[in-house]
Amino acid sequence: MTVDKGVEAGLQHQVTEERPRWRVVGPGLVVAATGIGAGDLVATLVAGSRFGYALLWAAVLGVVVKIALVEGAGRWSLATGRTIFEGWRQVGRWAVVYFGVYVVVWGLSYGAAAMSSTGLALNALLPGLDVRWWAMITGLVGAALVWFGRYGFFEKLMAVLVGVMFVTVVGSAVATLPNLGEVLGGLVPRIPDGAAVYTLGLAGGVGGTITLAAYCYWLAEKGWTTPRWMRVMRIDNAAAYVVSGIFVIAMLVVGAELLYSSGVALADGEGGLVELAGVLTDRYGAFLGHLFLVGFLASSFSSVLGVWHGVSLMFADFVASVRDVPAGDPRRGAGGRYYKAYVLWLTFPPMLLLLLDRPVALVVAYGVLGAFFMPFLAVTLLVLLNSRTVPRRWRNRAWLNVVLGLVAAMFVVLGATELVKAAAPLLGG
């Protein structure tokens, strides 16, 4: 039997075109791991400890929301060949100014918070050194690992941390022997008395930061830069957020089974995770307690690495665009001058905040700007994905506009709530 050479060539070409579509472990895993930090685990844990499984549906909704936002950012990048910051420039000068102020103030405060979280986990595992010194060591190690901006190494390291998180966090949930009937019952939407803020937080806040927008830059670093990669981007994004959803559900299970059922209350903030490790130790032995602390460390350090790499790429694009640096100039890319400048900004000035215990005014400014970044992202994506810049095939469908509109409204409400909380110290609250 003979095969026509033209047909054979066509089949070979199809195989070549299809093969890369299924290399799906990539930027989605990175953005999901970066977004799920210790603070997000605490928020979910506290929700489970106070309301049992009643808000499980909100956690699942939160995963769907993040899939929609990240898919929109990725679709913009692949369909237009432009970065998300170039899109914001198209939206208007106000968006450029907002992002410029945000990325500077946010980076200073977030650097201190991320290093402190990892330092707390290290101090719990190795208590011979104070938290702030462990935090500073964390910042230096994180900066060194991403200094040259090598994406392949960075992605592999993040995959290892995700693996550690999966084994430890999900393992802790399995050890509590969850009631599957109650778990399924938690998928029915309902809001218990006093749970409105927690519901919004789970649906909109968990795993949602500026790093969602960094997805565009990680796509480019991976080499996924044209509409040809649209399908694999969507698979990559959905699969990664399903994994992050498993983390969130696992923490809610731990809160519901270990704390809600026994009436145990934990401290606010990342310190609650250290206390939880103590509860696990008392209930199941030292091995599980230490194993959970390793997961806490992996979750915190993955956020450090993700922000140090991804947001530095965003900052480099911001500065290069404002200064009209031509495309292809080394200053625009990972490892370039602007990229390294932001890595240093995330690392060294926050160390002063660790020593000064973070001034209230800076925390308030961080809270004000941060509270409205997610609605900013949702609204600007709504504008960009309906613009003529995007080829008609890749523009929003009507139902997507409705979804993004609802997401934007939800984040505005959540942002207003966070704004009130951030301003409370200045108002004497």
N, C-alpha and C positions, 0 to 999 in steps of 0.2 A: 504494500500500500504506500503510495507516495503522497506527500503533502505539498501543495503549491507554496513556492518560496515566499510569495507575497503574504499568504495567510500565516505562514510560520513566522515571518518578520513581525506581522501584526500581533501575533500571540506573545512573542518575546517582548514587544514594546508594552503590551498590556500588563505582563508580569512585572516589568520594570516600574511601570507607573503605580501598580497596586501595592508592591512590596513595602514602600515606605509608609503607606497609609496605616499599617498596623504596628508601627513602632510607637506604641501609645504610652509608654512610661516616660514621662517628660515633664514639661513645664507645669502641667496641672497638679501633679504631685507636689511640686515645689511650692506653688502658690497656696495650696491647701495646708501643707505642713507649716508654712510661715504664718498663715492666718490663725491657726489653732495654737494659741499660746497658753501659758499657765493661767492667765486671767480668764480666758474663755472656759478652761476646764473648771475653774472655781465657780464661775457664774452658773454653769450647768449643774455642778455638784450641789450648790446651794439651792437651786430650783428643785432638784430631786429630794434634798433633805427636808424642804419645807412643804412641798406639794405632792410628793410621791411621783407617780407616773402621769399625773393629770396634764402635764405640759409636754409630754413626749411628742405630741403632734406638732407643737410649735418648733421643736428642735428639727423635726423632719422638714417642716416648711422652710426653716432657715437654710437648710441644704439646697432646696429648690431655688430659693432666692439667689444664693451665691452662684449656682450654676447659670442662672439667667444673666446675672451681671457680668460674670467672667466670660461667658459665651459672647455677650455683646461687645466687650472690649476686644476679644480675640477676633470676632467677625469684622470689626472696624479695621483692625490692623491688617488682616489678610486680604480683605476686599480692596483696600485703598493703597496698601504699601506704606502707610503713614503710622507714626507712633501716636499714642493717645495724647501726648502733649501737643503734637501738631494739630490734633483735633480740637483741643481746648483753645489753641490760638485762633482757630477758625470760628469758634463759638463767640469769642470776643475778648477784649483786653482785660475785662473784669476777671475772667477765668484764669488768665495768665498771672495776674496780680494775686489772686486768691491762692493759687497753687504755690507761687513763689514764697509768700509769707508762711503758708502752711508747712511747706517742706522744711523750712529753716527752724521754725519754732517747734514743730512736732519732732523733728530729728533730735533736738537737744533734750527734750523731756523723755522721749521714747528710749533714747540711748541709755539714760539712767534707769528707767523702769525695766527694760529688758535685761540689762546687766544685773540688776538687783534680784530679779526673779531667778536667774540662773545661779547667782551667788547664794541665794537662799537654799536652793536644792543641793548645791555642793557642800554648804555648811552643815546641812542635815546629814549628809553622807559622810563627810570628813570634818567634824566639828573643831579641829585644831586651829582653824583660821577664821577670822571674823568675816561676816557676810560681805561687807563692803570691799574687803581685799580680794575675796573670791570673785566678786562682781568685776573688779578692775582687771583681774587676770582673764576673766571671760571675754571682756571687750578686746583685750590685746590679742588673744587667741583667735577670736572671730575676725578681727581686722587682718591678721596674718593669713588666714585661710582664704580670704576673698580678695586679697590685695591685688593680685594680677588678673582677676576677673575671669579665670578659666572656667567656663560653664560646665564642661564635661565632668571635671573633678567635683565641682560644687554640686551638680545634680546627683552624682553617685553618693556623696556624703549625706545629702538630704534624704536620699532613699534609705540609707542605713539608719538614720535617726527615725524615720517613719516606721521602719521595721521594729525598732526598739519600742517606740510608742505603742504600736499595735499589740505586741506581745504583752507588755506590762499593763497598759490601761485596760485592754479587752480581757486580759487574763485576770485582772482584779475583779472585773464585772462578773466573769464566769464563776469565780471562786465564791461569790455571794449567793449562788444558786437562785437566780431571779425567778419570780413567779411569772410564767409565760402568759397566763391569762390576764394578769394585771398589765403586763407590757402591752398586749394587744388592745386592751381597753384604753390605754393612754393615747392611742391613735385616733380616738374620737374627739373632735374639737370641743373644748369646753374651757372656761376660764374661772377657776375657783375665786372666792372672795379674797381680795388683796393681792391677786396674782397678775394684774394687768401689766405692770411694769416688767415683771419677770417674763411674761409672755412675749412682749415686744422685744425684750433683750435676746431671748432665745431665737425668735424668728428673724431678727435683723442684725443683732450685734455680734453673735458668736462667729468668729472666723472672718470678720469683715473689717478690713483696714485699707490703707493706701496700697497694700500689696496686691489687692485685686486688680488694680490698674497696672501693676508691674508685670502682669501676665503677658502683655503685649511685647515687652522687652525680652522676656524669657523665650517667647516664641521665636523672636529674631535670633537670639543666641543659639537656639536649637537648630536653626536653619529652616524653620517653617515660616515662609515669608510671602506666599502667594495663595490665591484661592484654591489651588490644587490641594492644599493641606487643610481645607475647611472641615472635611469629614473627620480626619484624624484629630483635629483640634477639639471638635465637639466630643468625640469619644474620650480623649485624654482628660478634658475638663469634667465630664460627667463621672467618669470612673474615679477620679481623684476626690471629688466631693462626696461620692458615696463612701469612700474610705474615711473622710473626715466626719461624715455623718455617723459612721460606726463609732468613732472616738467619742462624739458628743453623746450618743445614746448610751455608750458604756459608762460614762461618767454619771449620767442621770440614773442609770441602774444602780451604781454604787451608792449614790446619794439616797435613793429610794429604799434600797434593801438594807444598807448598813446603818444609815443615819435616821431616815424618816421613821422606819419601823421601831427603832429603839429610842427615839427622842433625843438623839445626840446633836448638839449644836456646835458648829465650828466658827472660828474667827473669820472675819472678812479678809479679803486679799489672799495673796499666795501663801501666807502663813497657814491658811486653812488646809492646804495640801500637805504640809508637814504634819499637822494635827491628824489628818486622815491616815497618813502613814503609821502614826502611832496607834490609831484605832485598828487598822489592819493587823499590826503587830500583835496587839492584845488579843484579837479575835482568831487570827489564823497563823501566827508565828512570825518570827523576825525575818524569815526569808521573803515572805510576801510584802512585808512592810518596806524592806530595802528595795525589793523589785519595783514597787510603785514609785519610790523616790528616784530610781533610775529613769522611769518613764517621765516623771516630772522634769528631770534634768534634760532629757531628750526633747521634750516639748518646748521648754524655755530656750534651749540652745538653738533649736531649728529656727525659732523666730529671730534670734540674733543673726544667724547666718543669712536668712532670707532677706531681712531688712538691710543688712550691711551690703548685700549684693544687689538686690533688686531696686531698692529705692535710690541707691547710688547711681544706678543706670538711668533712672528717671531724672535725677538731679543733673547728671551730665548732659542729657538731652535738653533739659530746661535751659541751662547756661549756654550751651552751644547754639541753641535756636535763638535765644535772645541776642547773642553776640554775632549771629549770622555766620557761624562757622560752617564751611561747606560740607556736604555729605562725603563720607569716606575719610574725613580728617580723624586722626587717632584720638584727638581730644574728645570726640563724641562717644567713643566706645568703652567697653569694659577694660579696666586697667589703665585708662587714659588719665590725664591730669585732673579733669573735673570729677571723674569718678572717684579717684583717690582722695581728692579734697573732701568729698562728702563722707567717705569712710573715716577719715580723721575727725570730721565734725561729729559723727556718731559716737566716736570712741573717747576722745580726750576731754572736751568741754563737759560732757555729762559726768565725768569723774569728779569734777568740782561739785556738782550737785549731790553726788553720793556723800561727799564730805560735809556739805552744807545742809543736808537733809531736804533738798528740793524746795526752793522758795515758793510760797503760796501763789504769788502773782503769775509765775511761770506755769504752775500747774493749772491755774484758771484759764490762762491763754491757750494752753494745750487742749483743755477740755472744750473750750468754746469752738476752736477751729476743728478739732477732731470730731465733735458731735455732728458737724454738718458736712463732713467729707463724703459720707456715703450718699446722702441725698444729692450732693453736688455731682457725684459720679453717675447716679441714676438719671438725673435731669439732663446732664450733658450727653449721655449715651442716647437718651430719647431724641435729642436734637440731632446728633450726628448721624444716627442710623436711619433717619428719615431725610437726610440731606442729599443733594444731587451729587455730592462727592462720592457717595457709595453707589456702585452699579445697581440698577434696579433689582437684579436677581437677589442681591444680598441685603436689601433694605428690610426694615421691619414689616411684618405682616400686621394687620389690624389687631389681632389678639395679642401680639407681642407688645404693641403700644399700650394696650390696656394693662398688661402685666407690669411693664416698666412704670407706667403711671401709678399703679397701686403701690409698687415697691417704693417709688419716690415719696409718695404720701406717707407710707409707713415710716420711712427713715426721717421725714420731717418731724413727725410726732416723737419718734425716739430721740432725735437730735434735740428737740425742745426740752425733753425730760432730762437728758444729759446736761444741757446747758444750765438748767436750774440747779442740778447737783453740783456742777462745777463752780457756779457763782455763790453757793451757800457759804463757803468760808469768808467771803468778803461781806456777806450780808448778815453775818453773825449766826448763820444756821448751823 
